[in-house]
Amino acid sequence: MSGTAEQHAEVISIAEQRAARDARVAASRVGASDRPRCEALTVAGRPCRNYAVSDGRCRVHAERETAPRADTVTAPERPAADRPTSIGARSGGPARDAARKAAVERLAPERRGVPGGRPESDRADAAFARAERELTRRGFGAAIDGVELLRDAADERWLEALRGMASVVRRRITGDYDVDEYGFDEDLTTNLMMPLLRPLHRHYWRVTSHGVHNIPATGGALLVANHAGTLPADALITRLDVFDRTGRHARELGADLVFRTPFIGEWARKTGATLASGDDADRLLEAGELVAVWPEGYKGLGKPWRDRYKLQRFGRGGFVATALRAEAPIVPTAIVGSEEIYPLLFDLRLLARLLDLPYAPVVAQLFTLPLLGPFALLPLPSKWVIEYGEPMESMEDAQEIADDPMAVFDLTDQVRATIQGMLHRNLMGRRSVFL
């Protein structure tokens, strides 16, 4: 047909289509790929994948590095120099070497002095420090936990712990021990409960903590933390961490069900816990004690897996009113890792009502019982991070605010929001649940 242009279909191969698609994707990412990454290392010794926002650091590492540091009081049984008090302290460095040197100097002369050279403990610490630096350089930061285990095995602290336990038994027999008005047995807690928990703290859950300088060295203070994990292991581990980092016993406020349970209630009283009532908390804070509370209670322990790291209601704010009346600072505390020890899949509420329990959990480990037997009931070895936030100081008119329900409720929400933000920040910084 005249006047009609002949049309030809253009043939495009699959390879050309893919190349065009890749070009479009690359064009859409222009600017994003040019953003610098954080130059810091994570706890596992790997490069951080977050974008840098300040001086080559992401927001998480920038806040940690600019946080003020202060010397802490060391515990008599386990010096704070033996373990890092910040997430990034595992990679070694001048601060950790100085702390180790100070720990060696505190040893008795007959233990640290050897003829003709450096002290034996100093040489061992130097060897472990070299091993940690080499593991970090090669990208095997997770293996540092194994080095810590070897360090403890080569040390004599486990012998000292056994001697302490034997001395507890001897004093039980002779009656040479003291109990305060709340039933707290400090000798039993320090020399028996704490050594039994340390292997879980150091090697099973590999707890690291930072912000310990925010815990007051003296005077009354209220430590407020999130609660999770089906069983209240986070309360015990947090108390141990506070004791090992500061030398202070955190007096736990527990629910009435704890003290109504046979044996558990008696043990809780002896190890420093007391009923979460206003009178007991007021007296402890007025006496200058460090008090710890987990205001989520059973709502936090029994929340399902899908709601992990989502804080539940903090009740009516009784702990805030207590801190205001005593004019004591509140130390917000975030615990990451405890959610994963017993993932709660279902809550059998009908069974819980029949047994008069707050919840009847069905955890993931129950499905492995036929394969693993009783070992399936062990908690999962998740890696924990505990952050102690900046204290929220009491206000001048604290006594009047304590009697205002709306003001107390607002302050309670403020504490809850602070802890929720700390949880999100620490969750951003971790690469794995178990490493």
Residue pairs with C-beta under 8 A, 6 or more apart in sequence:
35 51
35 52
36 51
36 52
36 56
37 47
37 48
37 49
37 50
37 51
37 52
38 47
38 48
38 49
38 50
38 51
38 52
38 56
38 57
38 58
38 61
39 47
39 48
39 52
39 56
39 57
40 48
40 56
40 57
40 58
40 61
40 65
40 88
41 47
41 48
41 88
41 91
41 136
41 141
42 48
42 141
42 429
42 430
42 431
43 87
43 88
43 90
43 141
43 208
43 383
43 385
43 429
43 430
44 141
44 142
44 431
44 432
44 435
45 90
45 91
45 135
45 136
45 139
45 140
45 141
45 142
45 144
46 139
46 141
46 431
48 58
48 60
48 61
48 429
50 58
50 59
50 60
50 61
50 428
51 58
52 58
53 59
53 62
54 62
55 62
57 65
59 425
60 425
60 426
60 428
60 429
61 88
61 429
63 425
64 86
64 87
64 88
64 210
65 88
67 210
67 211
68 213
69 213
70 213
72 80
72 85
72 212
72 213
72 215
72 217
72 245
72 246
73 80
73 217
73 246
73 247
73 248
74 80
74 81
74 247
75 243
75 244
75 245
75 246
75 247
76 190
76 247
77 160
77 161
77 164
77 190
77 191
77 194
77 195
78 157
78 198
78 244
79 103
79 106
80 99
80 212
80 244
80 245
80 246
81 99
81 100
81 102
81 103
82 103
82 157
83 202
83 244
84 90
84 96
84 208
85 209
85 210
85 212
85 245
86 208
86 209
86 210
87 208
87 210
87 385
87 429
89 95
89 96
89 208
90 132
90 136
90 141
90 144
90 208
91 132
91 133
91 136
91 141
92 129
92 132
92 133
92 136
96 129
97 129
100 125
100 129
101 122
104 112
104 119
104 121
104 122
104 125
105 112
107 119
107 121
111 121
112 119
112 120
112 121
112 122
113 119
114 120
117 123
118 126
124 151
124 154
128 147
128 150
128 151
131 147
132 144
132 147
135 141
135 143
135 144
135 147
136 144
142 435
145 203
145 206
148 202
148 203
148 206
149 202
149 203
152 158
152 202
152 203
161 195
161 198
164 190
164 191
164 192
164 195
165 191
165 192
165 195
167 191
168 187
168 188
168 191
168 192
171 177
171 187
177 185
177 187
177 188
178 185
178 186
178 187
179 185
179 270
180 186
182 251
182 269
182 272
182 274
182 280
182 284
183 269
183 270
183 274
184 249
184 251
184 269
184 270
184 271
184 272
184 274
185 270
185 271
186 249
186 272
188 270
188 271
189 249
189 270
189 271
189 272
190 243
190 249
193 271
194 240
194 243
194 244
197 236
197 237
197 240
198 240
198 244
200 233
200 237
201 207
201 237
201 240
201 241
201 244
204 381
205 237
205 337
205 341
205 381
205 382
205 383
205 384
206 381
206 383
206 384
207 237
207 241
207 337
207 384
207 385
207 386
208 384
208 385
208 386
209 241
209 245
209 385
209 386
209 387
209 388
210 385
210 386
210 387
210 388
211 387
211 388
211 389
211 390
212 242
212 245
212 246
212 388
214 331
214 388
214 389
214 390
214 391
215 221
215 223
215 242
215 245
215 246
215 248
215 290
215 331
215 388
216 290
216 329
216 331
216 391
217 246
217 248
218 288
219 288
219 328
220 284
220 285
220 286
220 287
220 288
220 289
220 290
220 291
220 326
220 328
221 285
221 290
221 291
221 328
221 329
221 330
221 331
221 391
222 281
222 285
222 291
222 292
222 293
222 319
222 322
222 323
222 328
222 329
222 330
222 331
223 238
223 242
223 250
223 290
223 291
223 292
223 293
223 331
223 333
223 388
224 292
224 293
224 294
224 295
224 319
224 330
224 331
224 332
224 333
224 415
224 419
225 234
225 235
225 238
225 292
225 293
225 294
225 332
225 333
225 334
225 335
225 419
226 234
226 294
226 296
226 300
226 309
226 311
226 333
226 334
226 335
226 419
226 423
227 234
227 235
227 294
227 295
227 296
227 297
227 300
227 301
228 234
228 296
228 300
228 301
228 303
228 308
228 309
228 335
228 338
228 339
229 301
229 338
229 339
229 340
229 341
229 342
229 379
230 301
230 302
230 341
230 342
230 344
230 361
230 363
231 301
231 341
231 342
231 379
232 294
232 301
233 338
233 341
233 379
234 294
234 335
234 338
235 252
235 292
235 294
237 338
237 384
238 250
238 292
238 333
238 335
238 386
239 249
239 250
239 252
239 272
239 292
241 386
242 248
242 249
242 250
242 290
242 292
243 249
243 250
248 290
249 272
249 289
249 290
250 272
250 290
250 291
250 292
251 272
251 273
251 274
251 284
251 289
251 290
251 291
251 292
252 268
252 272
252 273
252 274
252 291
252 292
252 293
253 273
253 274
253 275
253 276
253 280
253 281
253 291
253 292
253 293
253 294
253 319
254 268
254 273
254 274
254 275
254 276
255 276
255 297
255 298
256 275
256 276
257 298
257 358
258 264
258 265
258 268
258 273
259 265
259 268
259 269
259 275
274 280
274 281
274 284
276 293
276 318
278 318
278 321
278 322
281 291
281 293
281 319
281 322
282 322
282 325
282 326
284 291
285 291
285 322
285 323
285 326
285 328
286 326
291 328
293 319
294 300
295 314
295 315
295 319
295 412
296 311
296 312
296 313
296 314
297 315
298 358
298 359
299 312
299 313
300 311
300 312
301 358
301 359
302 344
302 347
302 358
302 359
302 361
303 310
303 312
303 344
304 344
304 345
304 346
304 347
305 343
305 344
305 345
305 364
308 339
308 340
309 336
309 339
309 423
309 424
309 427
311 416
311 419
311 420
311 423
314 412
314 413
314 415
314 416
315 412
316 405
316 408
316 409
316 412
317 408
317 409
317 411
317 412
319 330
319 412
320 330
320 408
320 411
320 412
320 415
321 402
321 408
323 329
323 330
323 394
324 394
324 395
324 398
324 399
324 401
324 402
324 408
324 411
325 398
325 399
325 402
327 394
327 398
327 399
328 394
329 391
329 392
329 393
329 394
330 391
330 392
330 415
331 388
331 389
331 391
331 392
332 388
332 389
332 390
332 392
332 415
332 418
332 419
332 422
333 386
333 387
333 388
333 389
333 419
333 422
334 386
334 387
334 389
334 419
334 422
334 423
334 426
335 384
335 385
335 386
336 384
336 385
336 386
336 387
336 423
336 426
336 427
336 430
337 382
337 383
337 384
337 385
337 433
338 382
338 384
339 382
340 380
340 382
340 433
341 379
341 380
341 382
342 361
342 363
342 364
342 365
342 379
342 380
343 363
343 364
343 380
344 361
344 362
344 363
345 362
345 363
345 364
346 361
346 362
347 359
347 360
347 361
347 362
348 360
348 361
348 362
349 359
349 360
351 360
352 358
352 359
352 360
365 376
365 377
365 378
365 380
366 376
368 376
369 376
369 377
380 434
381 434
382 433
382 434
383 430
383 432
383 433
383 434
383 435
385 426
385 429
385 430
387 422
387 425
387 426
389 418
389 419
389 422
392 414
392 415
392 418
395 401
401 407
401 408
401 411
402 408
